[in-house]
Amino acid sequence: MSTENKELVVHFYNELFAKGNLDVIDKYVGDEYIQHNPWAPNGTEALRGFVTGFRSRYPELQYEVARVIAEDDLVLLHSHAVGEPGTKGQVVVDIFRVRDGKIVEHWDVIQDVPDSTVSGNDLHSTLSAPAGQSSDASGAASKQVVSALLDALLTDRDVSAWDRYAADPYYAHNPKNLNGVAAAKEAFSSAFAALPDLRMDVKRIIADGEYVAVHHTFQVNADDRGAAVVDIFRVQDGKIVEHWDVFQPVPEKSANDNTMF
């Protein structure tokens, strides 16, 4: 099912945004389409209007899907979208839920691409070798590694978990983070010290071979409206070797009542 859903979503996405083919909405989107993008209402007609307006605003839109991660009924696309030529564009993560051959729910997290990163890494490329995913990698095993790291960090504030679950060379694509396990430990130690009430609530985890995506909240305290975040990890030989993320503040108002999660 994951393979079929992956093919469906990639075809739908390409047709809709690259070609402006609105017919794929009728063909692939369910009547009860639940939208979590805060700028778009529910339903297929709203999606049609959103895409029409978006392509009208950005007639020279270019985008490249860097990776596709699928598990069960969920498919995640990690993309680089450039609306206006000459600009850095945005890093975009879309998550689609597929049921009976129809897309029935959608979440996304969008972040502007900065002019530079402290590591020198861009926000999309794969730096760990090999560039292609291993055909025999276990998504379940990769999910276990990432889940164990997150549990140690979020429950126990145990930054030494990076030594157990990650290995150098470790490549960081967060624009503010340096490469290396030691840098990851320092980043979390500093965050926990500066933000003692920091809260992260994991909403869904999608694992596909070496890649694990985690969709979660990020709040500095219980009263913070917070942000929506997607972290993507690459796991090789039982260790995390690469990480990408996307961060979007939750707006005060939304065009739907579904939240970003």
C-alpha positions in Angstrom: 0.0 0.0 0.0 2.8 2.4 0.8 4.4 2.0 -2.7 1.0 2.6 -4.4 0.2 5.6 -2.2 3.7 7.0 -2.9 3.2 6.8 -6.6 -0.3 8.3 -6.4 0.8 11.3 -4.3 3.9 12.0 -6.4 1.9 11.9 -9.7 -0.9 14.1 -8.1 1.6 16.7 -6.8 3.5 16.9 -10.1 0.3 17.3 -12.2 -1.2 19.8 -9.9 1.7 22.2 -9.2 4.0 21.6 -12.2 1.3 21.5 -14.9 -1.7 23.2 -13.2 -3.8 20.2 -14.1 -6.9 20.7 -11.8 -8.5 17.5 -13.1 -6.4 15.5 -10.7 -8.3 17.0 -7.9 -11.5 15.3 -9.0 -9.6 12.1 -9.7 -7.5 11.7 -6.6 -8.9 13.8 -3.8 -11.8 12.6 -1.6 -15.0 14.6 -1.2 -14.3 15.0 2.5 -10.9 16.6 2.2 -9.5 17.7 5.5 -7.0 20.6 5.3 -4.5 21.5 8.0 -2.8 24.3 6.1 -3.9 27.3 8.1 -4.4 29.4 5.0 -6.8 27.1 3.2 -10.3 25.9 4.1 -11.5 22.2 3.8 -12.8 20.7 0.7 -11.9 20.1 -3.0 -13.3 23.5 -4.2 -11.1 25.3 -1.7 -8.1 23.3 -2.9 -9.0 24.2 -6.5 -9.1 27.9 -5.7 -5.9 27.7 -3.6 -3.9 26.1 -6.5 -5.4 28.5 -9.1 -4.5 31.5 -7.0 -1.1 30.2 -6.1 -0.1 29.5 -9.7 -1.5 32.8 -10.8 0.7 34.6 -8.2 3.7 32.5 -9.1 3.5 31.7 -12.8 7.2 30.8 -13.0 7.0 28.4 -10.0 9.7 25.8 -9.9 10.1 23.0 -7.4 12.0 19.8 -6.8 11.0 16.9 -4.6 14.1 15.9 -2.6 12.7 12.8 -0.9 9.5 10.9 -0.5 8.7 8.9 2.7 5.7 6.7 2.9 4.3 4.3 5.5 0.8 2.8 5.6 -1.7 5.5 4.6 0.7 8.5 5.0 3.0 9.9 2.3 5.5 12.8 3.0 7.1 15.0 0.3 10.2 17.1 1.2 10.6 19.7 -1.5 12.3 22.9 -2.5 9.9 25.4 -4.0 10.9 28.7 -5.7 8.0 31.0 -6.5 10.0 33.8 -7.9 13.2 33.3 -10.0 16.3 34.5 -8.4 15.0 34.0 -4.8 16.1 31.3 -2.4 12.5 30.0 -2.2 11.1 27.8 0.6 11.6 24.3 2.0 8.2 22.6 2.1 7.1 19.4 3.7 3.6 18.1 2.7 2.0 15.1 4.4 -0.9 13.4 2.7 -3.3 10.7 4.0 -4.6 8.3 1.4 -7.6 6.1 1.8 -9.0 3.8 -0.8 -7.0 5.5 -3.6 -8.1 9.0 -2.6 -6.2 11.8 -0.8 -8.4 12.6 2.2 -6.2 14.8 4.5 -3.2 17.1 4.2 -0.7 18.8 6.5 2.2 21.0 5.6 5.1 22.9 7.2 6.8 25.7 5.2 10.0 27.6 6.0 11.9 30.3 4.0 15.4 29.2 2.8 18.0 31.4 4.4 20.8 33.1 2.6 23.4 30.9 4.4 23.7 28.1 7.0 26.3 27.8 9.8 27.3 24.4 8.5 27.5 25.4 4.9 24.9 22.6 4.1 21.8 23.4 2.1 18.4 22.5 3.4 17.7 19.6 0.9 20.7 17.7 -0.3 21.8 14.3 0.8 25.4 14.4 2.1 25.7 10.9 3.7 26.7 8.1 1.4 25.4 6.6 -0.7 23.0 9.2 -2.1 20.4 6.6 -2.9 18.4 4.7 -0.2 19.4 1.1 0.6 16.8 -1.3 -0.8 17.0 -3.6 2.3 16.8 -1.0 5.0 14.1 -1.6 7.6 11.7 1.2 8.3 10.7 -0.4 11.6 14.3 -0.6 12.8 15.0 3.0 11.8 11.9 4.1 13.6 13.1 2.3 16.8 16.4 4.2 16.7 14.7 7.6 16.2 12.0 6.9 18.8 14.6 5.9 21.4 16.5 9.1 20.8 13.4 11.3 21.1 12.2 9.5 24.2 15.6 10.0 25.9 15.7 13.7 24.9 12.1 14.7 25.5 11.4 12.6 28.6 14.7 12.5 30.4 16.5 15.5 28.9 19.4 13.1 28.3 21.6 14.6 25.6 24.1 11.7 25.9 21.5 9.7 23.9 23.1 11.3 20.8 26.2 9.1 21.6 24.1 6.0 21.6 21.9 6.7 18.6 23.9 8.8 16.2 27.3 8.5 14.6 29.8 10.8 12.9 30.0 11.9 10.2 26.7 13.4 11.2 25.3 16.0 8.8 23.0 18.8 10.0 20.7 20.7 7.6 19.2 23.0 10.2 20.5 26.4 9.2 21.6 27.2 12.8 23.4 23.9 13.6 26.9 22.6 12.9 27.7 19.1 11.7 28.7 16.4 14.2 27.3 14.5 17.2 29.1 16.8 19.6 27.4 19.8 18.1 24.0 18.1 18.3 24.6 17.5 22.0 25.6 21.1 22.6 22.6 22.4 20.7 20.1 20.4 22.8 22.0 21.2 26.1 21.8 24.9 25.3 18.1 24.6 24.3 17.2 22.8 27.5 19.1 25.3 29.6 17.6 28.4 27.9 14.1 26.9 27.7 13.4 24.8 30.9 9.7 24.5 30.0 10.3 23.5 26.4 7.6 21.1 25.2 7.5 18.8 22.1 4.5 16.7 21.4 5.0 14.0 18.7 1.9 13.7 16.5 3.0 11.2 13.9 6.1 9.3 12.8 6.5 8.0 9.2 9.3 5.5 8.6 10.4 4.3 5.2 13.7 2.3 5.0 16.5 4.6 6.2 14.3 7.7 6.6 12.2 8.6 9.5 10.0 11.8 9.6 8.6 13.1 12.9 5.8 15.7 12.9 5.5 17.4 16.2 4.7 20.6 18.1 7.3 22.9 19.5 6.4 25.2 22.5 8.6 27.1 24.8 6.0 26.7 27.5 2.4 25.6 28.0 1.0 29.0 27.0 3.0 29.3 23.8 1.0 29.0 20.6 4.2 27.4 19.3 5.3 26.0 16.0 4.7 23.0 13.7 7.9 21.1 13.0 8.9 18.1 10.8 12.3 16.5 11.6 13.7 14.0 9.0 16.4 11.6 10.1 18.5 9.2 8.0 19.5 6.0 9.8 22.4 3.7 8.7 23.6 0.6 10.5 21.5 1.5 13.5 22.8 5.1 13.8 21.4 8.5 12.8 23.8 10.0 10.3 21.9 13.0 8.8 19.1 15.3 9.8 16.8 17.9 8.0 14.0 19.9 9.6 11.3 22.5 8.8 9.9 24.9 11.3 6.7 27.1 10.9 5.1 29.2 13.7 1.5 28.5 14.3 -0.5 31.6 13.2 -3.1 33.2 15.5 -6.0 32.5 13.1 -6.7 29.8 10.6 -9.0 29.3 7.6 -10.0 25.9 9.1 -10.7 24.5 12.6 -8.3 21.5 12.3 -5.1 22.9 13.7 -1.8 22.3 12.0 -1.5 18.8 13.5 
